[in-house]
C-alpha cells in the first residue's frame, strides 16, 4: 500500500508484515479483503469512515446519551420493586459496574480509536471467535432495541392521542425519521444527538429541582413530604415472591431492580463506538470517561433519591404501566401537588428521549455491523462506504430492523415483539462482560510486551481491579436475569430469559470450529497494525480565551 493511500485510510501501516492489499470493484470503491493467515481480522487500514463528530457532540452524548425512558419512566418501576432505599442501592451498585465497563473500553479505545470498537478488541486480544460472538450479540441487541424505543415513543404519544387507528402512522413517521438521520451521515447524527441531549439534561435537571421543591412543600398544595415515605410504607419493598419471608422478599426485590437499573445504564459505551468518526478521539474519549462518574452521581443517583421522596412505593399509579408520562413518579407527584402544565412538557421531553434512544441504537448497530464486515465476520458488501465516509450498506440493513416496531399494532404481534425484547436484554450484560474481560487480557498483554499503559491519553489507576469488579457483577446479572420465572415457571418465560446464553456460546464455538481460531498468546497480541498514531488523530488543542469559550470548555 502506498503512503498516500494509507493516509486516506486514517492510519498507515505500522508493520509491513501485516500489510493488506485493498480490493477494488469495477467502480473503484474499496471493500474489505481477507487478512493474512496469522491475523484473523482485517486491520483498520480499510476503514473508510471519516472523523466528523466534533468535541461538543461527543461530550454531550457522553453526558446525556443514556438518559432516557429507562430513567424517566423506569424509575417508578424500580421504586415499586425495591422501595426508595432498595432502588438507591441497586442503582448505585449498577452504576459502579457501568463505570468499570466504560473505563475498560475507554482505555482500550484510547490506544486504538478504530471501527469495530470492543468486538474488534475482543477479536484482536482474546480470540477472533470470541469477537465474532460479541459483535453479533451486540449488533442484535442494538438492532432490536431501535424498534423497541420507537414503540416506546409511540406509547408516549398516547398521553395526548390514544386513538388506535393513529398508531401505525406515528410508528411509520418515527421509523422514517430515525432512518433519515442516520442515512444523512454522522454529522447529522451528531447534531441531532447534541440537541436531544440538551433537552434531556434540561429535563432531568428540571425534574430534580421540581421534585425537591415539591418535597420541601413548595408546590401548590404546600405539603412538606420530607422523608415521610421512607418511614411509611418504609425504605424497602418486597418482590412478593416470598411474602412469608420478609428479609428474603426484600432481597429479591433489590435483585429485580438490579436488572432494570442495568438496562437504564446500558449505552454509555456509545462514545467509544463513535471513536473512529470523532475528531481527536483519544482526547475527547478521555474527557468523557473521566466525567461519567460525576454524571452517574448527579443524574442517576440524585434522580432516584428524589424519586423515593415524592411517591410511596405502594402507590397504585406506579403499578399502572401506561408507557407515557402518566407512570413517571415525577408526574404523579406533580399531579398530586396540583401542578397542571408541567406534565405535558415532561411527556414531550420524554418523547424526544425515546426517539433519541432509537436513533442512537440504530447508529451503534450499523457501526458494529460495519466493523464485523471489515474483519470478514459479516458479508463483504457491508463494508461499502460513500465518499463522505458513511457505511451506507450497514446503515441500510440496520434500518430494516425498524419495521419490527409495527408488530406492536396487533395483539399477537405484540406478544412476539415482547419476546424479542426479553431476548435482547441479556445481550447488554454479555457486552459489558466482554469489555472487562478483554481489558484484563489487553492490560496483561501490553505489560508482557513492554508497553506502558500510563502513557496512554486515558489511563485509569484503578485498573485492572475495576475490570474484575465489572466481570463479577455482569456474570451475576446474566445468571439472575429472569429469576422470577422460577417462582411462576413458564417455558416461554424461561426461554426468553436464558436462551441468549447458549446462543452466545454456540456462535462463539461455531466460529471457532469453522475458522479454527485460537486464543491469542499474550506475546502474540497485535497492538500496532492499523492503529493510527497520535499525530494522525489528534488535532491541536486551542486553549479557551473568552468567557464563553471557557464555559464551553468546562461543559464540553
LOKE-891843 format. One line per 3 residues: their letters; for each residue x, y, z of C-alpha. Coordinates in steps of 0.5 Angstrom, whole numbers, plus 500, padded with zeros to 3 digits. Example, Ala and Ser with C-alpha at 12.3 -4.5 7.8 and 13.67 -1.06 7.14 Angstrom:
// LOKE-891843
as) 525 491 516 | 527 498 514 .
//
This chain:
// LOKE-891843
xxx) 500 500 500 | 503 507 498 | 504 512 504 .
xxx) 499 517 500 | 493 511 500 | 495 509 508 .
xxx) 494 517 509 | 487 516 506 | 485 510 511 .
xxx) 486 515 517 | 492 511 520 | 498 508 516 .
xxx) 501 501 516 | 505 500 522 | 508 493 521 .
xxx) 509 492 514 | 509 484 515 | 502 485 517 .
xxx) 500 490 511 | 494 488 507 | 492 489 500 .
xxx) 486 493 498 | 481 490 493 | 477 495 489 .
xxx) 471 494 485 | 470 496 478 | 467 503 480 .
xxx) 473 504 484 | 470 503 491 | 474 500 497 .
xxx) 472 494 500 | 475 489 506 | 479 483 504 .
xxx) 481 477 508 | 487 479 513 | 494 475 513 .
xxx) 494 467 515 | 496 469 522 | 491 475 524 .
xxx) 484 473 523 | 482 480 523 | 482 486 518 .
xxx) 486 492 520 | 484 499 521 | 487 501 514 .
xxx) 481 499 510 | 477 504 515 | 473 509 510 .
xxx) 469 513 515 | 471 520 517 | 472 524 523 .
xxx) 466 529 523 | 464 528 530 | 466 535 534 .
xxx) 468 535 541 | 462 538 543 | 458 533 540 .
xxx) 462 527 544 | 462 531 550 | 454 532 550 .
xxx) 453 525 548 | 457 522 554 | 454 527 559 .
xxx) 447 525 557 | 447 520 552 | 444 514 556 .
xxx) 439 519 560 | 432 516 557 | 426 513 559 .
xxx) 429 508 563 | 431 513 568 | 425 518 567 .
xxx) 419 512 567 | 423 506 569 | 425 510 576 .
xxx) 418 509 578 | 418 501 577 | 425 501 581 .
xxx) 421 505 587 | 415 500 587 | 420 494 586 .
xxx) 425 495 592 | 423 502 595 | 427 508 596 .
xxx) 433 506 599 | 433 499 596 | 433 503 589 .
xxx) 438 507 591 | 443 501 593 | 441 498 586 .
xxx) 442 504 582 | 449 505 586 | 452 498 585 .
xxx) 450 498 578 | 453 505 577 | 460 502 579 .
xxx) 459 497 574 | 457 501 569 | 463 506 571 .
xxx) 468 500 571 | 466 498 564 | 467 505 561 .
xxx) 474 505 564 | 476 499 561 | 473 500 554 .
xxx) 475 508 554 | 483 506 556 | 483 501 550 .
xxx) 480 506 545 | 485 511 548 | 490 506 545 .
xxx) 486 504 539 | 481 509 536 | 478 505 530 .
xxx) 472 502 527 | 469 496 531 | 471 498 538 .
xxx) 470 493 543 | 468 487 539 | 474 489 535 .
xxx) 479 489 541 | 476 482 543 | 478 479 536 .
xxx) 485 482 537 | 487 481 544 | 482 475 546 .
xxx) 480 470 541 | 477 472 534 | 471 467 535 .
xxx) 470 471 542 | 470 478 538 | 465 474 533 .
xxx) 460 472 538 | 461 479 542 | 460 483 536 .
xxx) 454 480 533 | 451 479 540 | 452 487 541 .
xxx) 449 488 534 | 443 484 535 | 442 488 542 .
xxx) 442 495 539 | 439 493 532 | 432 490 536 .
xxx) 433 496 541 | 432 501 536 | 424 499 534 .
xxx) 423 498 542 | 425 505 543 | 421 507 537 .
xxx) 415 503 540 | 416 507 547 | 416 514 543 .
xxx) 409 512 540 | 407 510 547 | 409 517 550 .
xxx) 404 520 545 | 398 516 548 | 399 521 553 .
xxx) 395 526 548 | 393 522 543 | 390 515 545 .
xxx) 387 513 538 | 389 506 536 | 388 508 529 .
xxx) 394 513 529 | 399 508 532 | 401 506 525 .
xxx) 402 513 523 | 406 515 529 | 411 509 528 .
xxx) 412 510 521 | 414 517 522 | 419 516 527 .
xxx) 422 510 523 | 423 514 517 | 426 520 522 .
xxx) 431 515 525 | 433 512 519 | 434 519 515 .
xxx) 438 522 521 | 443 516 520 | 443 516 513 .
xxx) 445 523 512 | 451 522 516 | 455 522 522 .
xxx) 455 530 523 | 447 530 522 | 447 524 528 .
xxx) 452 529 532 | 448 535 531 | 441 531 533 .
xxx) 444 528 539 | 447 535 541 | 440 538 541 .
xxx) 437 532 544 | 442 531 550 | 441 539 552 .
xxx) 433 537 552 | 435 531 557 | 439 535 561 .
xxx) 434 541 562 | 429 535 563 | 433 531 569 .
xxx) 435 538 572 | 428 541 572 | 425 534 575 .
xxx) 430 534 580 | 429 541 582 | 422 541 582 .
xxx) 422 534 586 | 426 538 591 | 421 544 591 .
xxx) 415 539 592 | 418 535 597 | 420 541 601 .
xxx) 413 544 601 | 414 549 595 | 408 546 591 .
xxx) 401 549 590 | 399 544 596 | 404 546 601 .
xxx) 405 539 603 | 412 538 606 | 414 531 605 .
xxx) 421 530 607 | 423 523 609 | 415 521 610 .
xxx) 415 515 605 | 422 513 608 | 418 512 614 .
xxx) 411 510 612 | 411 505 608 | 418 504 609 .
xxx) 425 504 606 | 425 497 603 | 419 494 598 .
xxx) 419 486 597 | 418 483 591 | 412 479 593 .
xxx) 415 472 591 | 417 470 598 | 412 474 602 .
xxx) 412 470 609 | 420 471 609 | 420 479 609 .
xxx) 428 479 609 | 429 475 603 | 423 478 600 .
xxx) 426 485 600 | 433 482 598 | 429 479 592 .
xxx) 426 486 590 | 433 489 590 | 435 484 585 .
xxx) 430 485 581 | 431 492 581 | 439 491 579 .
xxx) 437 488 572 | 432 494 571 | 438 499 573 .
xxx) 443 496 569 | 438 497 563 | 438 504 564 .
xxx) 446 505 564 | 447 501 558 | 449 505 552 .
xxx) 455 509 556 | 460 506 551 | 457 510 545 .
xxx) 463 515 546 | 467 509 545 | 464 506 539 .
xxx) 464 513 535 | 471 514 536 | 473 512 529 .
xxx) 469 518 527 | 471 523 532 | 475 529 532 .
xxx) 481 528 537 | 478 521 539 | 483 520 545 .
xxx) 483 527 548 | 475 527 547 | 474 520 550 .
xxx) 479 521 556 | 475 527 558 | 468 523 557 .
xxx) 470 518 561 | 473 522 567 | 467 526 567 .
xxx) 462 520 567 | 463 518 575 | 460 525 576 .
xxx) 454 524 571 | 452 518 575 | 452 521 582 .
xxx) 449 527 579 | 443 525 575 | 442 518 576 .
xxx) 443 517 584 | 440 524 585 | 435 523 581 .
xxx) 433 516 584 | 434 519 591 | 429 525 589 .
xxx) 424 520 586 | 424 516 593 | 422 522 597 .
xxx) 416 524 592 | 412 518 592 | 411 512 596 .
xxx) 413 505 593 | 406 502 594 | 402 508 590 .
xxx) 397 505 585 | 399 510 580 | 407 507 580 .
xxx) 404 500 578 | 399 502 573 | 404 502 566 .
xxx) 402 507 561 | 408 508 558 | 408 515 558 .
xxx) 409 521 563 | 403 519 567 | 407 513 570 .
xxx) 413 517 572 | 414 519 579 | 415 526 578 .
xxx) 409 527 574 | 405 523 579 | 408 528 585 .
xxx) 406 534 580 | 399 532 579 | 398 530 587 .
xxx) 401 537 588 | 396 541 584 | 401 543 578 .
xxx) 398 542 571 | 402 545 566 | 409 541 567 .
xxx) 406 534 566 | 405 535 558 | 412 539 558 .
xxx) 415 533 561 | 412 528 557 | 414 532 551 .
xxx) 421 532 553 | 421 524 555 | 418 523 547 .
xxx) 425 526 545 | 429 522 550 | 426 516 547 .
xxx) 427 518 539 | 434 520 541 | 435 513 544 .
xxx) 432 509 538 | 437 514 534 | 443 512 538 .
xxx) 442 505 538 | 441 505 530 | 448 508 530 .
xxx) 451 503 534 | 448 497 531 | 450 500 524 .
xxx) 458 501 526 | 458 495 530 | 456 491 523 .
xxx) 461 495 519 | 466 493 524 | 465 486 523 .
xxx) 465 486 516 | 472 490 516 | 474 484 520 .
xxx) 471 479 515 | 466 477 520 | 460 479 516 .
xxx) 458 480 509 | 463 484 505 | 458 488 502 .
xxx) 457 491 508 | 464 495 508 | 461 500 503 .
xxx) 462 507 505 | 460 513 501 | 466 518 499 .
xxx) 463 522 505 | 465 516 510 | 458 514 511 .
xxx) 458 506 512 | 451 506 508 | 450 499 507 .
xxx) 451 497 514 | 446 503 516 | 441 501 511 .
xxx) 441 493 513 | 440 496 520 | 435 501 518 .
xxx) 431 495 516 | 430 493 523 | 426 499 525 .
xxx) 420 495 522 | 419 491 528 | 416 496 531 .
xxx) 410 495 527 | 409 489 531 | 406 492 537 .
xxx) 400 494 533 | 397 487 534 | 396 483 540 .
xxx) 399 477 537 | 405 481 534 | 406 485 541 .
xxx) 407 478 544 | 412 476 540 | 415 483 540 .
xxx) 416 483 548 | 420 476 547 | 425 480 542 .
xxx) 425 485 548 | 427 480 553 | 432 476 549 .
xxx) 436 482 547 | 436 485 555 | 442 480 557 .
xxx) 446 482 551 | 448 488 554 | 451 484 560 .
xxx) 455 480 555 | 458 486 552 | 460 489 559 .
xxx) 463 483 561 | 467 483 554 | 469 490 555 .
xxx) 472 488 562 | 475 481 560 | 478 484 554 .
xxx) 481 489 558 | 484 484 563 | 488 481 557 .
xxx) 490 488 554 | 493 490 560 | 497 484 561 .
xxx) 499 483 554 | 501 491 554 | 505 489 560 .
xxx) 509 483 558 | 510 486 551 | 513 492 555 .
xxx) 508 498 553 | 507 503 559 | 499 504 559 .
xxx) 501 510 564 | 503 514 557 | 496 513 554 .
xxx) 492 519 553 | 487 516 558 | 489 511 564 .
xxx) 486 509 570 | 490 508 576 | 484 503 579 .
xxx) 485 498 573 | 485 492 573 | 481 492 579 .
xxx) 475 496 576 | 475 490 571 | 475 485 575 .
xxx) 469 488 579 | 465 489 573 | 467 482 570 .
xxx) 464 479 577 | 457 483 577 | 456 482 570 .
xxx) 457 475 570 | 452 475 576 | 447 480 572 .
xxx) 447 474 567 | 445 469 572 | 440 473 575 .
xxx) 436 476 569 | 429 473 569 | 430 469 576 .
xxx) 423 471 577 | 421 465 573 | 423 460 578 .
xxx) 417 462 582 | 412 462 577 | 415 458 571 .
xxx) 413 458 564 | 417 455 558 | 417 462 554 .
xxx) 419 466 560 | 425 461 561 | 427 461 554 .
xxx) 427 469 553 | 431 470 559 | 436 465 558 .
xxx) 436 463 551 | 441 468 550 | 447 465 554 .
xxx) 447 458 549 | 446 463 543 | 452 467 545 .
xxx) 457 460 547 | 454 457 540 | 456 463 536 .
xxx) 463 463 539 | 464 456 539 | 461 455 532 .
xxx) 466 461 529 | 472 458 533 | 471 451 530 .
xxx) 469 453 523 | 475 458 523 | 480 454 527 .
xxx) 482 460 531 | 486 460 538 | 486 465 544 .
xxx) 492 470 543 | 498 469 547 | 500 475 551 .
xxx) 507 475 547 | 503 475 540 | 498 480 541 .
xxx) 498 486 536 | 498 493 539 | 501 496 533 .
xxx) 498 494 526 | 493 499 523 | 492 503 529 .
xxx) 493 511 528 | 499 515 532 | 497 521 536 .
xxx) 499 525 530 | 494 522 526 | 488 523 530 .
xxx) 489 529 535 | 488 536 533 | 492 542 536 .
xxx) 488 544 542 | 487 551 542 | 486 554 549 .
xxx) 480 558 551 | 480 565 551 | 474 569 552 .
xxx) 469 567 558 | 464 564 553 | 470 559 551 .
xxx) 472 558 558 | 465 556 560 | 464 551 554 .
xxx) 471 548 556 | 468 546 562 | 461 544 560 .
x) 464 540 553 .
//
